Amino acid sequence: MRYLFKLSMLLLLGLLVSCSDDKEDYLISGCGIDQQNQFVHEVMLDTYLWYQEVEPQIDYADFSSPQQLLEFLRYQERDSTFSYITSAESFDSLYQEGQYVGYGFSPILLANDGTAWIRYVFDDSPAGQAGIERGDQILSIDGELVETLTVDDWEDIFGPAEIGYPLDLVVGKADASTLGISLEKALVNINTVLHQEVLSNGTEDVGYLVFNSFLSTSRPELHAAFNDFNDAGVTKLILDLRYNGGGSVAIANELASYLQAVSDSNQDLFTRLVYNDKQQSSNQNYFLRPLTGALNLEQLIVITSGSTCSASEMIVHGLSPYLDVRTVGSTTCGKPVGMNAYRFCDNMLVPVTFAVANKDDVDNDTVGDYFAGLPAQCAADDNLALDFGNVTDPMLAEALYVSANGSCQPLAARSTPRSYRDIYDAGSLRGVIGAY
């Protein structure tokens, strides 16, 4: 018996972007390990952006799983973590419904001392309902002191994606008190807009939007936010993407269209997806399009960090030919490429399949080349103890200064960014979600 699985989704950093009608079908003869390994190998030889780097002859029995084979096949110079395999169930839940099984909080490590902090919490989650907040410090996990945990410990300390899986945390609060919390994993609905408001900045009003993931479920959130900004007459916007790991090209195109008002479709190129030389018929253009609520911005200031990746970088790269875009914070992750999704058995293979180009790249017959990341023009630190919208937050304070003055603060007034470390790979499904 032969099973036919049709490519159905384009992805950027592993998130759903659009449907595809013109991709080749791939066959798998069954769901044994050797057969799954063969499927992964054949897809990589055909559609992988760097297919020339894939070993053409392989003994499938040498690999105990398709995941192990993929790690062997990845082009390490450019793709040490981006391409991945995940369960089809988890993939579908996230990309179709904006949901995942977890606790609903996003931890990060301060690199110099290994302390763990909460970056944000989803509203509709066990963590949010239990009173966990941005700026809380995680002191212990299931009785294990955070200071004793190794890098390997962090990979599985929060357990499997099972509803009801328990967790005991002790967190330190801003007032120096400690709080013991017992949680159970549940189906979490991701709110991709973490914060929005209009800030008074001297003689001007500036829109402020903290946007966390480019999901299909983001559409109504973005629509509401930009209608509010439009009603307030916003002409300058601070777009906070410091934790946004990427997502849908279609949603990135929609956000860009809110940020750069146009009167006609198919005139102003936002991004072009460029495939390998065997898949050139799949190249695809995304144009800015007219949207109700779109802003006529004088300036866009984007807050970035090492967790700002893929579709988030595309916003900066794609709008730069049209708009005065300034960046504040620290250098982005560096991912000018994206992925397609291939379903096989109970899994989803998500390899890098295309590079990203903006209008200037296309005009010069190039693609984006920012694997080293997009540097922040004005350096600023991320102070996790301060809520989103607090004007003393160094990143927001720097962005407001740039908005009012058109330049960075003097060096003596700027904060030096500290080094934080994500505890998951940027290209994994966990990296896409950004939270446990």
TIKOL-66767 format. One record per residue (C-alpha): z, y, x; residue number from 1. Coordinates in Angstrom, 2 decimals. Example, Ala and Ser with C-alpha at 12.3 -4.5 7.8 and 13.67 -1.06 7.14 Angstrom:
<recs>
up; north; east; nr
7.80; -4.50; 12.30; 1
7.14; -1.06; 13.67; 2
</recs>
This chain:
<recs>
up; north; east; nr
0.00; 0.00; 0.00; 1
-0.83; 3.50; 1.26; 2
1.00; 6.67; 0.31; 3
-0.77; 10.03; 0.17; 4
1.23; 13.19; 0.84; 5
-0.58; 16.51; 0.44; 6
0.45; 19.56; 2.41; 7
1.87; 21.94; -0.19; 8
3.70; 24.74; 1.58; 9
3.32; 27.27; 4.35; 10
6.48; 28.23; 6.16; 11
7.77; 30.84; 8.54; 12
10.97; 29.72; 10.30; 13
11.07; 26.84; 7.87; 14
11.04; 28.77; 4.60; 15
8.62; 28.43; 1.71; 16
5.88; 31.03; 1.73; 17
3.00; 29.98; -0.49; 18
0.94; 27.13; -1.80; 19
-2.08; 25.87; 0.08; 20
-5.19; 24.34; -1.48; 21
-7.39; 23.93; 1.57; 22
-5.33; 21.75; 3.89; 23
-6.31; 18.27; 4.95; 24
-4.47; 15.32; 3.42; 25
-2.52; 13.04; 5.74; 26
-1.93; 9.35; 5.13; 27
1.11; 7.24; 5.82; 28
0.93; 3.47; 5.49; 29
4.61; 2.96; 4.67; 30
8.12; 4.11; 5.42; 31
9.09; 1.92; 8.34; 32
10.19; 3.76; 11.49; 33
6.97; 2.99; 13.36; 34
4.89; 4.17; 10.40; 35
6.88; 7.41; 10.09; 36
6.53; 7.96; 13.83; 37
2.79; 7.48; 13.57; 38
2.60; 10.04; 10.75; 39
4.50; 12.64; 12.77; 40
2.34; 12.03; 15.82; 41
-0.95; 12.31; 13.92; 42
0.06; 15.55; 12.20; 43
1.18; 17.05; 15.51; 44
-2.10; 16.09; 17.20; 45
-4.09; 17.81; 14.47; 46
-2.23; 20.86; 13.16; 47
0.42; 21.74; 15.78; 48
-0.30; 25.17; 17.25; 49
-0.04; 23.69; 20.77; 50
-1.65; 20.33; 19.96; 51
-3.20; 20.22; 23.45; 52
0.33; 19.77; 24.83; 53
1.05; 16.71; 22.64; 54
0.99; 13.33; 24.41; 55
-2.07; 11.58; 22.90; 56
-1.02; 7.96; 23.54; 57
2.43; 6.84; 22.41; 58
4.19; 3.52; 21.78; 59
5.91; 4.24; 18.48; 60
8.44; 1.47; 19.10; 61
9.88; 3.55; 21.96; 62
11.41; 6.01; 19.47; 63
14.24; 5.15; 17.11; 64
13.42; 7.87; 14.57; 65
10.77; 10.49; 13.76; 66
13.34; 13.14; 14.77; 67
13.59; 11.65; 18.26; 68
9.81; 11.51; 18.52; 69
9.45; 15.14; 17.44; 70
11.89; 16.25; 20.14; 71
9.69; 14.45; 22.66; 72
6.46; 15.96; 21.31; 73
7.52; 19.61; 21.05; 74
6.02; 22.03; 23.57; 75
9.27; 22.99; 25.25; 76
7.99; 26.17; 26.86; 77
7.50; 27.79; 23.43; 78
9.05; 25.40; 20.92; 79
12.35; 24.00; 22.12; 80
13.98; 24.21; 18.66; 81
11.58; 25.67; 16.08; 82
9.78; 22.55; 14.78; 83
12.08; 20.24; 12.84; 84
12.45; 17.42; 10.32; 85
14.81; 17.60; 7.36; 86
15.43; 15.74; 4.13; 87
12.97; 16.51; 1.35; 88
15.86; 16.86; -1.11; 89
17.60; 19.60; 0.91; 90
14.28; 21.27; 1.62; 91
13.26; 21.40; -2.05; 92
16.68; 22.60; -3.17; 93
16.61; 25.53; -0.77; 94
12.99; 26.57; -1.10; 95
12.52; 26.06; -4.81; 96
15.95; 27.05; -6.14; 97
17.57; 29.13; -3.38; 98
20.45; 26.64; -3.23; 99
22.15; 24.40; -0.71; 100
25.22; 22.16; -0.58; 101
27.95; 23.86; 1.42; 102
31.01; 26.11; 1.47; 103
29.17; 29.43; 1.42; 104
30.29; 31.16; 4.64; 105
28.47; 32.10; 7.84; 106
30.42; 31.63; 11.08; 107
29.46; 32.89; 14.53; 108
31.04; 32.60; 17.97; 109
31.88; 35.46; 20.30; 110
30.33; 34.12; 23.48; 111
32.79; 35.44; 26.04; 112
35.91; 33.85; 24.51; 113
34.65; 31.27; 22.01; 114
36.48; 32.79; 19.04; 115
34.84; 32.19; 15.65; 116
34.31; 34.88; 13.04; 117
32.94; 35.14; 9.51; 118
29.75; 37.22; 9.34; 119
29.26; 37.09; 5.59; 120
30.08; 35.05; 2.48; 121
27.84; 34.24; -0.47; 122
29.20; 35.61; -3.73; 123
28.80; 32.41; -5.79; 124
30.39; 29.94; -3.39; 125
33.69; 28.11; -2.77; 126
34.37; 30.41; 0.21; 127
33.72; 33.55; -1.81; 128
35.96; 32.40; -4.64; 129
38.73; 31.44; -2.19; 130
38.93; 34.96; -0.72; 131
37.19; 34.40; 2.62; 132
35.64; 37.68; 3.77; 133
33.43; 39.18; 6.46; 134
35.60; 39.86; 9.50; 135
38.00; 36.95; 8.99; 136
38.66; 34.98; 12.17; 137
38.59; 31.19; 11.91; 138
41.70; 29.92; 13.69; 139
41.57; 26.21; 12.92; 140
39.33; 23.70; 11.16; 141
40.89; 20.55; 9.72; 142
43.83; 21.01; 12.05; 143
41.70; 21.53; 15.18; 144
42.29; 24.85; 16.93; 145
38.97; 26.68; 17.38; 146
39.83; 27.41; 21.01; 147
39.79; 23.66; 21.76; 148
36.34; 22.99; 20.24; 149
33.33; 22.26; 22.43; 150
29.71; 23.13; 21.72; 151
29.10; 19.54; 20.60; 152
32.06; 19.70; 18.19; 153
30.46; 22.56; 16.28; 154
27.39; 20.47; 15.47; 155
29.15; 18.31; 12.90; 156
32.63; 19.72; 12.34; 157
31.74; 20.96; 8.84; 158
30.65; 17.50; 7.74; 159
27.69; 16.15; 5.75; 160
25.89; 17.91; 2.90; 161
27.88; 16.17; 0.17; 162
29.29; 17.85; -2.92; 163
33.06; 17.55; -2.85; 164
33.35; 17.12; 0.93; 165
36.71; 18.72; 1.83; 166
37.61; 21.27; 4.49; 167
40.89; 22.87; 5.51; 168
40.67; 26.26; 7.24; 169
43.20; 28.66; 8.65; 170
41.81; 32.17; 8.94; 171
43.22; 35.36; 10.36; 172
42.88; 38.43; 8.13; 173
42.35; 42.06; 9.09; 174
46.03; 42.87; 8.43; 175
47.08; 40.23; 11.05; 176
48.22; 37.78; 8.34; 177
47.00; 34.18; 8.27; 178
45.72; 32.27; 5.27; 179
45.39; 28.52; 4.80; 180
42.44; 27.59; 2.57; 181
41.26; 24.24; 1.21; 182
37.59; 24.08; 0.21; 183
35.19; 21.51; -1.18; 184
31.44; 21.65; -0.76; 185
29.46; 22.65; -3.85; 186
25.94; 23.70; -4.77; 187
25.79; 27.29; -3.49; 188
23.44; 29.91; -4.91; 189
22.26; 32.19; -2.10; 190
22.30; 35.92; -2.81; 191
19.80; 37.31; -0.30; 192
20.77; 40.95; -0.85; 193
24.24; 41.12; 0.71; 194
24.72; 44.86; 0.18; 195
22.87; 47.96; -1.01; 196
23.77; 51.61; -1.51; 197
22.60; 55.17; -0.90; 198
24.57; 56.86; 1.88; 199
25.14; 60.57; 2.32; 200
24.13; 61.48; 5.86; 201
24.61; 65.18; 6.46; 202
21.95; 66.95; 4.42; 203
20.03; 63.76; 3.58; 204
20.54; 60.67; 1.43; 205
19.58; 57.41; 3.13; 206
19.03; 54.05; 1.49; 207
20.87; 51.10; 3.05; 208
19.90; 47.49; 2.35; 209
21.40; 44.37; 3.94; 210
18.84; 41.62; 3.38; 211
19.60; 38.11; 4.54; 212
16.76; 35.65; 3.76; 213
13.17; 35.74; 2.56; 214
13.35; 33.28; -0.36; 215
11.32; 33.03; -3.54; 216
14.55; 33.80; -5.42; 217
14.70; 37.16; -3.56; 218
12.07; 38.71; -5.81; 219
14.35; 39.92; -8.63; 220
16.97; 41.10; -6.10; 221
14.41; 43.18; -4.22; 222
12.90; 44.52; -7.43; 223
16.30; 45.77; -8.62; 224
17.23; 47.25; -5.23; 225
14.01; 49.20; -4.79; 226
14.01; 50.48; -8.35; 227
17.46; 51.92; -7.57; 228
16.24; 53.44; -4.29; 229
13.19; 54.87; -6.02; 230
15.30; 56.41; -8.78; 231
17.49; 58.01; -6.08; 232
14.45; 59.56; -4.40; 233
15.01; 57.73; -1.10; 234
12.56; 58.71; 1.66; 235
14.47; 57.14; 4.57; 236
15.79; 53.60; 4.60; 237
18.03; 51.57; 6.89; 238
17.04; 47.92; 6.55; 239
19.80; 45.70; 7.94; 240
18.28; 42.42; 9.14; 241
20.94; 41.64; 11.74; 242
21.55; 38.14; 10.31; 243
18.19; 37.45; 8.70; 244
16.71; 34.29; 10.19; 245
13.38; 34.58; 8.41; 246
11.65; 32.93; 5.51; 247
8.72; 33.34; 3.23; 248
5.62; 35.18; 4.41; 249
4.88; 36.01; 0.78; 250
8.33; 37.57; 0.34; 251
8.01; 39.38; 3.68; 252
4.71; 40.75; 2.40; 253
6.45; 41.83; -0.82; 254
9.28; 43.57; 1.04; 255
6.75; 45.31; 3.30; 256
4.88; 46.49; 0.20; 257
8.09; 48.03; -1.16; 258
8.59; 49.79; 2.18; 259
5.03; 51.14; 2.53; 260
3.59; 52.28; -0.79; 261
-0.17; 51.76; -1.17; 262
-2.56; 52.45; -4.03; 263
-5.02; 49.59; -3.48; 264
-4.75; 45.91; -2.64; 265
-6.69; 44.23; 0.20; 266
-7.01; 47.44; 2.21; 267
-4.05; 47.54; 4.60; 268
-3.40; 44.35; 6.56; 269
0.27; 43.46; 6.89; 270
-0.11; 40.19; 8.78; 271
-2.65; 37.52; 9.66; 272
-1.72; 33.88; 10.18; 273
-3.80; 32.42; 13.00; 274
-4.06; 28.62; 13.34; 275
-5.21; 26.46; 16.25; 276
-8.89; 26.14; 17.06; 277
-9.25; 23.01; 14.90; 278
-7.78; 24.73; 11.83; 279
-9.48; 28.14; 11.87; 280
-10.55; 27.80; 8.24; 281
-6.85; 28.02; 7.36; 282
-6.41; 31.52; 8.84; 283
-4.96; 33.77; 6.16; 284
-4.55; 37.51; 5.66; 285
-1.68; 39.19; 3.81; 286
-2.31; 42.76; 2.67; 287
0.13; 45.41; 1.49; 288
-0.14; 45.71; -2.29; 289
0.87; 48.20; -4.98; 290
4.36; 47.54; -6.38; 291
6.43; 49.39; -8.94; 292
9.37; 50.91; -7.09; 293
7.61; 51.08; -3.71; 294
8.85; 53.89; -1.47; 295
6.95; 56.62; 0.34; 296
9.13; 56.46; 3.43; 297
9.20; 59.04; 6.17; 298
11.01; 56.59; 8.43; 299
12.24; 53.01; 8.45; 300
15.20; 52.06; 10.64; 301
15.75; 48.32; 11.12; 302
19.06; 46.90; 12.36; 303
18.42; 43.82; 14.52; 304
20.24; 41.22; 16.59; 305
19.58; 37.87; 18.24; 306
19.82; 36.35; 14.76; 307
16.93; 38.50; 13.49; 308
14.05; 36.07; 13.52; 309
10.54; 35.24; 12.35; 310
9.76; 36.91; 8.99; 311
12.31; 39.61; 9.85; 312
10.46; 40.32; 13.09; 313
7.24; 40.29; 11.08; 314
8.52; 43.27; 9.05; 315
8.93; 45.32; 12.24; 316
5.70; 44.10; 13.80; 317
3.59; 44.26; 10.65; 318
4.66; 47.75; 9.52; 319
4.56; 49.43; 12.93; 320
0.85; 50.38; 12.61; 321
1.60; 52.28; 9.39; 322
5.13; 53.61; 9.52; 323
7.63; 55.23; 11.88; 324
9.74; 52.11; 12.50; 325
12.85; 52.43; 14.70; 326
15.06; 49.50; 15.75; 327
18.81; 49.62; 16.33; 328
21.19; 46.92; 17.59; 329
20.04; 44.25; 20.04; 330
16.95; 42.19; 20.89; 331
15.58; 39.87; 18.18; 332
15.23; 36.09; 18.55; 333
11.54; 36.07; 19.52; 334
9.48; 33.95; 17.10; 335
5.92; 35.23; 16.55; 336
4.86; 31.88; 15.06; 337
5.34; 29.98; 11.81; 338
5.21; 26.55; 10.22; 339
3.64; 24.35; 7.60; 340
5.58; 21.67; 5.71; 341
4.43; 18.04; 5.42; 342
6.21; 15.62; 3.09; 343
6.56; 11.99; 4.15; 344
8.80; 9.34; 2.61; 345
12.13; 11.12; 1.93; 346
11.60; 13.68; 4.69; 347
9.80; 16.92; 5.45; 348
8.08; 17.54; 8.79; 349
8.00; 21.27; 9.60; 350
6.05; 21.91; 12.83; 351
4.83; 25.23; 14.26; 352
1.23; 25.59; 13.11; 353
0.25; 29.27; 13.29; 354
0.72; 32.47; 15.28; 355
1.28; 35.90; 13.73; 356
-0.90; 38.98; 14.14; 357
-0.58; 42.53; 12.77; 358
-3.35; 45.06; 12.14; 359
-3.41; 46.27; 15.75; 360
-3.51; 42.69; 17.06; 361
-6.45; 41.85; 14.80; 362
-8.29; 45.01; 15.83; 363
-7.88; 43.94; 19.46; 364
-8.50; 40.21; 18.87; 365
-4.97; 39.18; 19.88; 366
-1.83; 37.75; 18.25; 367
1.79; 38.84; 18.45; 368
3.38; 37.94; 21.78; 369
7.08; 38.65; 21.51; 370
8.64; 35.33; 22.43; 371
11.15; 37.33; 24.48; 372
12.15; 39.14; 21.29; 373
11.59; 42.67; 20.02; 374
13.95; 44.99; 21.94; 375
16.18; 47.40; 20.04; 376
15.22; 50.97; 20.85; 377
18.84; 52.07; 20.42; 378
21.53; 49.61; 21.52; 379
24.55; 49.12; 19.25; 380
27.31; 46.55; 18.85; 381
28.01; 44.40; 15.79; 382
31.62; 44.99; 14.71; 383
32.41; 42.03; 12.46; 384
35.71; 43.56; 11.36; 385
33.91; 46.28; 9.38; 386
32.34; 45.76; 5.97; 387
28.67; 46.41; 5.31; 388
28.25; 50.09; 4.46; 389
31.20; 51.25; 6.55; 390
29.76; 54.26; 8.37; 391
31.96; 53.57; 11.42; 392
30.19; 50.23; 11.96; 393
28.48; 50.87; 15.33; 394
25.13; 49.50; 14.17; 395
25.08; 51.52; 10.97; 396
26.48; 54.61; 12.72; 397
23.67; 54.43; 15.29; 398
21.07; 54.00; 12.53; 399
22.42; 57.03; 10.67; 400
22.35; 59.08; 13.88; 401
18.71; 58.10; 14.47; 402
17.87; 59.01; 10.88; 403
19.42; 62.48; 11.20; 404
18.33; 63.28; 14.77; 405
15.23; 61.24; 15.49; 406
16.71; 59.83; 18.70; 407
19.45; 57.50; 19.97; 408
22.98; 58.72; 20.48; 409
23.84; 59.80; 24.04; 410
24.69; 56.80; 26.22; 411
28.37; 57.75; 26.37; 412
28.62; 57.58; 22.58; 413
26.86; 54.24; 22.14; 414
28.56; 50.85; 21.95; 415
27.40; 48.06; 24.25; 416
26.33; 45.00; 22.24; 417
28.58; 42.00; 22.69; 418
27.10; 38.54; 23.06; 419
27.42; 36.31; 20.01; 420
26.21; 32.72; 19.73; 421
24.92; 31.06; 16.60; 422
26.28; 27.54; 16.17; 423
23.01; 26.08; 14.89; 424
19.41; 26.00; 16.09; 425
17.23; 28.85; 14.80; 426
14.51; 26.43; 13.72; 427
16.70; 23.93; 11.88; 428
17.28; 23.97; 8.16; 429
20.86; 25.10; 8.90; 430
19.46; 27.97; 10.94; 431
17.29; 29.01; 8.01; 432
20.25; 29.01; 5.61; 433
22.43; 30.85; 8.15; 434
25.64; 29.47; 6.68; 435
27.69; 26.33; 6.03; 436
</recs>
